Amino acid sequence: MATHTPDVRVRRVYEDPSPDDGVRVLVDRLWPRGLKKADAHVDEWPKALTPSAELRRWYHGPGGTHEEFRHRYEAELAVPEAAAALDRLKELAARGTVTLLTAAKDPSKGHTAVLLSALAGTEA
């Protein structure tokens, strides 16, 4: 029996959808500014997977470091509601392509990178 290697991608939600995006999942807590829901082509929006408002404020404040953010966000992802949403994403990825959508200008420096690592079972 062949095993499926999950294909999880990250794109900015403002980019035009691509036919090979698979399931499009918005991973931001807030809806992206200036984007109509019909134009985003979002299939799922699991807010339980997003960093809490408190964590986001701390991270974007004067003392927030990416390393500490990663640890705090990983702890949030272990909470039952977030863990269930993460399991759902893993199930989707096991079936086919999943594209994580974010409004972040540099997804490699935010929660999306941590989320990708959690999906892959590796550290960010």
Backbone as JSON Lines, residues from 0, in Angstrom:
{"i":0,"aa":"M","n":[0.84,-1.18,0.0],"ca":[0.0,0.0,0.0],"c":[0.89,1.25,0.0]}
{"i":1,"aa":"A","n":[0.65,2.16,-0.91],"ca":[1.43,3.39,-1.01],"c":[1.0,4.36,0.08]}
{"i":2,"aa":"T","n":[1.96,5.11,0.58],"ca":[1.63,6.14,1.57],"c":[1.59,7.48,0.88]}
{"i":3,"aa":"H","n":[0.73,8.34,1.4],"ca":[0.57,9.67,0.82],"c":[1.42,10.66,1.61]}
{"i":4,"aa":"T","n":[2.29,11.39,0.95],"ca":[3.06,12.43,1.59],"c":[2.22,13.7,1.56]}
{"i":5,"aa":"P","n":[1.89,14.24,2.73],"ca":[1.05,15.43,2.75],"c":[1.66,16.59,1.97]}
{"i":6,"aa":"D","n":[0.82,17.26,1.21],"ca":[1.23,18.43,0.45],"c":[0.51,19.62,1.07]}
{"i":7,"aa":"V","n":[1.22,20.32,1.96],"ca":[0.66,21.49,2.62],"c":[1.45,22.7,2.16]}
{"i":8,"aa":"R","n":[0.73,23.66,1.63],"ca":[1.35,24.88,1.09],"c":[0.89,26.09,1.9]}
{"i":9,"aa":"V","n":[1.62,27.17,1.74],"ca":[1.23,28.44,2.36],"c":[1.19,29.5,1.28]}
{"i":10,"aa":"R","n":[0.1,30.24,1.25],"ca":[-0.03,31.34,0.29],"c":[-0.67,32.52,1.0]}
{"i":11,"aa":"R","n":[-0.4,33.68,0.47],"ca":[-1.11,34.86,0.96],"c":[-2.53,34.81,0.43]}
{"i":12,"aa":"V","n":[-3.46,35.12,1.28],"ca":[-4.88,35.05,0.91],"c":[-5.23,36.05,-0.18]}
{"i":13,"aa":"Y","n":[-4.41,37.07,-0.35],"ca":[-4.67,38.09,-1.37],"c":[-4.28,37.63,-2.77]}
{"i":14,"aa":"E","n":[-3.52,36.53,-2.88],"ca":[-3.15,36.0,-4.19],"c":[-4.36,35.31,-4.81]}
{"i":15,"aa":"D","n":[-4.43,35.33,-6.13],"ca":[-5.54,34.66,-6.81],"c":[-5.48,33.16,-6.52]}
{"i":16,"aa":"P","n":[-6.64,32.53,-6.32],"ca":[-6.65,31.09,-6.1],"c":[-6.07,30.35,-7.31]}
{"i":17,"aa":"S","n":[-5.48,29.2,-7.03],"ca":[-4.91,28.37,-8.07],"c":[-5.69,27.06,-8.12]}
{"i":18,"aa":"P","n":[-5.86,26.49,-9.31],"ca":[-6.58,25.21,-9.41],"c":[-5.94,24.08,-8.6]}
{"i":19,"aa":"D","n":[-4.63,24.18,-8.33],"ca":[-3.97,23.11,-7.58],"c":[-3.83,23.41,-6.09]}
{"i":20,"aa":"D","n":[-4.61,24.38,-5.57],"ca":[-4.57,24.71,-4.14],"c":[-5.16,23.61,-3.27]}
{"i":21,"aa":"G","n":[-6.03,22.8,-3.81],"ca":[-6.7,21.8,-2.99],"c":[-7.67,22.48,-2.04]}
{"i":22,"aa":"V","n":[-7.69,22.03,-0.79],"ca":[-8.55,22.64,0.23],"c":[-7.87,23.9,0.73]}
{"i":23,"aa":"R","n":[-8.58,25.02,0.64],"ca":[-8.03,26.32,1.05],"c":[-8.52,26.64,2.46]}
{"i":24,"aa":"V","n":[-7.54,26.79,3.38],"ca":[-7.85,26.98,4.79],"c":[-7.27,28.3,5.28]}
{"i":25,"aa":"L","n":[-8.14,29.21,5.71],"ca":[-7.68,30.47,6.28],"c":[-7.22,30.21,7.7]}
{"i":26,"aa":"V","n":[-5.98,30.58,8.02],"ca":[-5.43,30.31,9.35],"c":[-5.18,31.58,10.14]}
{"i":27,"aa":"D","n":[-5.84,32.67,9.77],"ca":[-5.78,33.92,10.53],"c":[-7.07,34.05,11.35]}
{"i":28,"aa":"R","n":[-6.96,34.65,12.53],"ca":[-8.13,34.82,13.38],"c":[-9.09,35.87,12.82]}
{"i":29,"aa":"L","n":[-8.53,36.93,12.25],"ca":[-9.35,38.02,11.72],"c":[-9.47,37.89,10.21]}
{"i":30,"aa":"W","n":[-10.63,38.28,9.68],"ca":[-10.8,38.26,8.23],"c":[-9.87,39.3,7.61]}
{"i":31,"aa":"P","n":[-9.19,38.97,6.52],"ca":[-8.24,39.9,5.88],"c":[-8.92,41.19,5.41]}
{"i":32,"aa":"R","n":[-8.3,42.3,5.7],"ca":[-8.83,43.61,5.31],"c":[-8.97,43.73,3.81]}
{"i":33,"aa":"G","n":[-10.1,44.3,3.4],"ca":[-10.3,44.63,2.01],"c":[-10.59,43.44,1.1]}
{"i":34,"aa":"L","n":[-10.77,42.27,1.65],"ca":[-11.0,41.08,0.84],"c":[-12.44,40.61,1.01]}
{"i":35,"aa":"K","n":[-13.13,40.49,-0.12],"ca":[-14.5,39.99,-0.07],"c":[-14.46,38.48,0.11]}
{"i":36,"aa":"K","n":[-15.37,37.97,0.92],"ca":[-15.4,36.52,1.17],"c":[-15.55,35.72,-0.11]}
{"i":37,"aa":"A","n":[-16.32,36.22,-1.05],"ca":[-16.52,35.51,-2.32],"c":[-15.23,35.43,-3.13]}
{"i":38,"aa":"D","n":[-14.35,36.42,-2.97],"ca":[-13.1,36.45,-3.74],"c":[-12.0,35.58,-3.12]}
{"i":39,"aa":"A","n":[-12.15,35.24,-1.86],"ca":[-11.1,34.5,-1.15],"c":[-11.12,33.0,-1.43]}
{"i":40,"aa":"H","n":[-12.28,32.48,-1.78],"ca":[-12.42,31.04,-2.05],"c":[-11.86,30.2,-0.9]}
{"i":41,"aa":"V","n":[-12.3,30.54,0.33],"ca":[-11.86,29.81,1.52],"c":[-12.82,28.64,1.76]}
{"i":42,"aa":"D","n":[-12.26,27.45,1.92],"ca":[-13.07,26.27,2.19],"c":[-13.32,26.08,3.68]}
{"i":43,"aa":"E","n":[-12.33,26.39,4.49],"ca":[-12.46,26.24,5.95],"c":[-11.74,27.39,6.64]}
{"i":44,"aa":"W","n":[-12.26,27.74,7.83],"ca":[-11.67,28.82,8.62],"c":[-11.7,28.4,10.09]}
{"i":45,"aa":"P","n":[-10.76,27.54,10.5],"ca":[-10.74,27.02,11.87],"c":[-10.07,28.01,12.83]}
{"i":46,"aa":"K","n":[-10.87,28.88,13.39],"ca":[-10.32,29.92,14.28],"c":[-9.63,29.34,15.51]}
{"i":47,"aa":"A","n":[-10.0,28.1,15.89],"ca":[-9.36,27.47,17.04],"c":[-7.87,27.23,16.81]}
{"i":48,"aa":"L","n":[-7.45,27.21,15.55],"ca":[-6.03,27.0,15.22],"c":[-5.2,28.26,15.29]}
{"i":49,"aa":"T","n":[-5.84,29.39,15.38],"ca":[-5.11,30.65,15.31],"c":[-4.6,31.06,16.69]}
{"i":50,"aa":"P","n":[-3.5,31.81,16.75],"ca":[-3.01,32.27,18.05],"c":[-4.07,33.15,18.73]}
{"i":51,"aa":"S","n":[-4.11,33.06,20.05],"ca":[-5.06,33.88,20.8],"c":[-4.75,35.36,20.62]}
{"i":52,"aa":"A","n":[-5.73,36.2,20.88],"ca":[-5.54,37.65,20.79],"c":[-4.42,38.09,21.73]}
{"i":53,"aa":"E","n":[-4.39,37.5,22.93],"ca":[-3.35,37.87,23.9],"c":[-1.96,37.52,23.38]}
{"i":54,"aa":"L","n":[-1.83,36.35,22.79],"ca":[-0.53,35.94,22.26],"c":[-0.11,36.82,21.09]}
{"i":55,"aa":"R","n":[-1.05,37.14,20.23],"ca":[-0.73,38.03,19.1],"c":[-0.27,39.39,19.59]}
{"i":56,"aa":"R","n":[-0.97,39.95,20.57],"ca":[-0.56,41.26,21.11],"c":[0.83,41.19,21.72]}
{"i":57,"aa":"W","n":[1.09,40.13,22.5],"ca":[2.41,39.99,23.12],"c":[3.49,39.9,22.05]}
{"i":58,"aa":"Y","n":[3.27,39.06,21.04],"ca":[4.28,38.83,20.0],"c":[4.61,40.11,19.23]}
{"i":59,"aa":"H","n":[3.59,40.89,18.94],"ca":[3.81,42.12,18.18],"c":[4.18,43.3,19.06]}
{"i":60,"aa":"G","n":[4.3,43.06,20.36],"ca":[4.72,44.1,21.29],"c":[6.23,44.18,21.38]}
{"i":61,"aa":"P","n":[6.72,45.0,22.3],"ca":[8.17,45.23,22.39],"c":[8.99,44.02,22.85]}
{"i":62,"aa":"G","n":[8.4,43.09,23.62],"ca":[9.2,41.98,24.14],"c":[9.03,40.67,23.42]}
{"i":63,"aa":"G","n":[8.22,40.64,22.37],"ca":[7.92,39.38,21.69],"c":[9.07,38.87,20.84]}
{"i":64,"aa":"T","n":[9.48,37.63,21.11],"ca":[10.5,36.98,20.29],"c":[9.85,35.79,19.58]}
{"i":65,"aa":"H","n":[10.37,35.45,18.42],"ca":[9.79,34.34,17.67],"c":[9.93,33.02,18.42]}
{"i":66,"aa":"E","n":[11.06,32.81,19.05],"ca":[11.3,31.57,19.78],"c":[10.27,31.38,20.9]}
{"i":67,"aa":"E","n":[10.06,32.41,21.7],"ca":[9.09,32.32,22.78],"c":[7.67,32.23,22.23]}
{"i":68,"aa":"F","n":[7.4,32.96,21.17],"ca":[6.08,32.88,20.52],"c":[5.81,31.44,20.09]}
{"i":69,"aa":"R","n":[6.8,30.81,19.48],"ca":[6.64,29.43,19.02],"c":[6.24,28.52,20.18]}
{"i":70,"aa":"H","n":[6.94,28.65,21.31],"ca":[6.63,27.8,22.47],"c":[5.21,28.06,22.99]}
{"i":71,"aa":"R","n":[4.85,29.33,23.08],"ca":[3.52,29.67,23.59],"c":[2.42,29.22,22.62]}
{"i":72,"aa":"Y","n":[2.67,29.37,21.33],"ca":[1.67,28.96,20.34],"c":[1.53,27.44,20.32]}
{"i":73,"aa":"E","n":[2.64,26.71,20.43],"ca":[2.57,25.26,20.48],"c":[1.74,24.81,21.68]}
{"i":74,"aa":"A","n":[1.87,25.52,22.81],"ca":[1.06,25.2,23.99],"c":[-0.43,25.44,23.69]}
{"i":75,"aa":"E","n":[-0.73,26.52,22.98],"ca":[-2.12,26.8,22.61],"c":[-2.65,25.71,21.67]}
{"i":76,"aa":"L","n":[-1.81,25.21,20.79],"ca":[-2.24,24.17,19.85],"c":[-2.52,22.84,20.55]}
{"i":77,"aa":"A","n":[-2.04,22.68,21.78],"ca":[-2.28,21.45,22.54],"c":[-3.62,21.46,23.27]}
{"i":78,"aa":"V","n":[-4.27,22.62,23.35],"ca":[-5.59,22.73,24.0],"c":[-6.57,21.91,23.16]}
{"i":79,"aa":"P","n":[-7.51,21.19,23.8],"ca":[-8.37,20.25,23.06],"c":[-9.04,20.81,21.79]}
{"i":80,"aa":"E","n":[-9.61,21.99,21.84],"ca":[-10.29,22.52,20.65],"c":[-9.3,22.75,19.5]}
{"i":81,"aa":"A","n":[-8.14,23.31,19.83],"ca":[-7.11,23.54,18.8],"c":[-6.53,22.22,18.32]}
{"i":82,"aa":"A","n":[-6.32,21.28,19.22],"ca":[-5.76,19.98,18.84],"c":[-6.72,19.26,17.89]}
{"i":83,"aa":"A","n":[-8.03,19.37,18.14],"ca":[-9.01,18.74,17.25],"c":[-8.97,19.39,15.87]}
{"i":84,"aa":"A","n":[-8.83,20.72,15.82],"ca":[-8.75,21.43,14.54],"c":[-7.47,21.05,13.8]}
{"i":85,"aa":"L","n":[-6.38,20.88,14.54],"ca":[-5.11,20.46,13.94],"c":[-5.24,19.04,13.38]}
{"i":86,"aa":"D","n":[-5.9,18.17,14.12],"ca":[-6.14,16.8,13.62],"c":[-6.96,16.83,12.33]}
{"i":87,"aa":"R","n":[-7.95,17.71,12.28],"ca":[-8.78,17.85,11.07],"c":[-7.9,18.26,9.88]}
{"i":88,"aa":"L","n":[-6.99,19.2,10.1],"ca":[-6.08,19.62,9.02],"c":[-5.19,18.46,8.58]}
{"i":89,"aa":"K","n":[-4.72,17.69,9.53],"ca":[-3.88,16.53,9.2],"c":[-4.66,15.53,8.35]}
{"i":90,"aa":"E","n":[-5.95,15.33,8.69],"ca":[-6.79,14.43,7.91],"c":[-6.96,14.95,6.48]}
{"i":91,"aa":"L","n":[-7.21,16.24,6.35],"ca":[-7.35,16.84,5.02],"c":[-6.07,16.66,4.22]}
{"i":92,"aa":"A","n":[-4.93,16.91,4.87],"ca":[-3.64,16.8,4.18],"c":[-3.33,15.36,3.79]}
{"i":93,"aa":"A","n":[-3.82,14.41,4.57],"ca":[-3.6,13.0,4.23],"c":[-4.37,12.6,2.97]}
{"i":94,"aa":"R","n":[-5.44,13.34,2.67],"ca":[-6.28,13.03,1.51],"c":[-5.85,13.78,0.25]}
{"i":95,"aa":"G","n":[-5.14,14.91,0.4],"ca":[-4.76,15.69,-0.77],"c":[-4.14,17.02,-0.37]}
{"i":96,"aa":"T","n":[-3.98,17.87,-1.33],"ca":[-3.33,19.16,-1.11],"c":[-4.16,20.07,-0.22]}
{"i":97,"aa":"V","n":[-3.46,20.74,0.7],"ca":[-4.07,21.74,1.57],"c":[-3.23,23.01,1.43]}
{"i":98,"aa":"T","n":[-3.91,24.13,1.23],"ca":[-3.22,25.41,1.16],"c":[-3.65,26.26,2.35]}
{"i":99,"aa":"L","n":[-2.67,26.6,3.19],"ca":[-2.93,27.48,4.33],"c":[-2.86,28.92,3.84]}
{"i":100,"aa":"L","n":[-3.89,29.67,4.13],"ca":[-3.98,31.05,3.67],"c":[-3.79,32.0,4.84]}
{"i":101,"aa":"T","n":[-2.99,33.04,4.6],"ca":[-2.74,34.05,5.62],"c":[-2.6,35.41,4.96]}
{"i":102,"aa":"A","n":[-2.9,36.44,5.72],"ca":[-2.72,37.8,5.23],"c":[-1.32,38.32,5.54]}
{"i":103,"aa":"A","n":[-0.55,37.58,6.33],"ca":[0.78,38.01,6.74],"c":[1.68,38.26,5.53]}
{"i":104,"aa":"K","n":[2.44,39.34,5.58],"ca":[3.35,39.66,4.47],"c":[4.49,38.66,4.39]}
{"i":105,"aa":"D","n":[4.95,38.16,5.56],"ca":[6.02,37.17,5.58],"c":[5.58,35.99,6.45]}
{"i":106,"aa":"P","n":[4.89,35.02,5.86],"ca":[4.39,33.89,6.63],"c":[5.47,33.08,7.36]}
{"i":107,"aa":"S","n":[6.72,33.18,6.92],"ca":[7.79,32.4,7.54],"c":[8.13,32.89,8.94]}
{"i":108,"aa":"K","n":[7.67,34.08,9.32],"ca":[8.02,34.64,10.62],"c":[6.85,34.66,11.6]}
{"i":109,"aa":"G","n":[5.75,34.08,11.25],"ca":[4.59,34.13,12.13],"c":[4.09,32.76,12.51]}
{"i":110,"aa":"H","n":[2.82,32.72,12.84],"ca":[2.22,31.48,13.32],"c":[2.1,30.42,12.23]}
{"i":111,"aa":"T","n":[2.09,30.82,10.98],"ca":[1.92,29.86,9.89],"c":[3.1,28.88,9.85]}
{"i":112,"aa":"A","n":[4.3,29.37,10.11],"ca":[5.47,28.48,10.12],"c":[5.38,27.47,11.26]}
{"i":113,"aa":"V","n":[4.88,27.91,12.41],"ca":[4.71,27.01,13.55],"c":[3.63,25.97,13.22]}
{"i":114,"aa":"L","n":[2.58,26.43,12.6],"ca":[1.47,25.54,12.21],"c":[1.95,24.49,11.19]}
{"i":115,"aa":"L","n":[2.74,24.91,10.22],"ca":[3.31,23.96,9.25],"c":[4.13,22.88,9.94]}
{"i":116,"aa":"S","n":[4.94,23.31,10.89],"ca":[5.77,22.34,11.64],"c":[4.91,21.39,12.45]}
{"i":117,"aa":"A","n":[3.84,21.91,13.04],"ca":[2.95,21.06,13.82],"c":[2.26,20.03,12.92]}
{"i":118,"aa":"L","n":[1.9,20.45,11.72],"ca":[1.27,19.53,10.76],"c":[2.25,18.44,10.33]}
{"i":119,"aa":"A","n":[3.5,18.82,10.2],"ca":[4.53,17.87,9.77],"c":[5.07,17.05,10.92]}
{"i":120,"aa":"G","n":[4.74,17.44,12.15],"ca":[5.26,16.74,13.33],"c":[6.7,17.06,13.63]}
{"i":121,"aa":"T","n":[7.14,18.26,13.21],"ca":[8.51,18.69,13.46],"c":[8.49,20.0,14.23]}
{"i":122,"aa":"E","n":[9.65,20.43,14.68],"ca":[9.75,21.72,15.37],"c":[9.98,22.83,14.35]}
{"i":123,"aa":"A","n":[9.45,24.02,14.69],"ca":[9.62,25.19,13.79],"c":[11.02,25.73,13.9]}
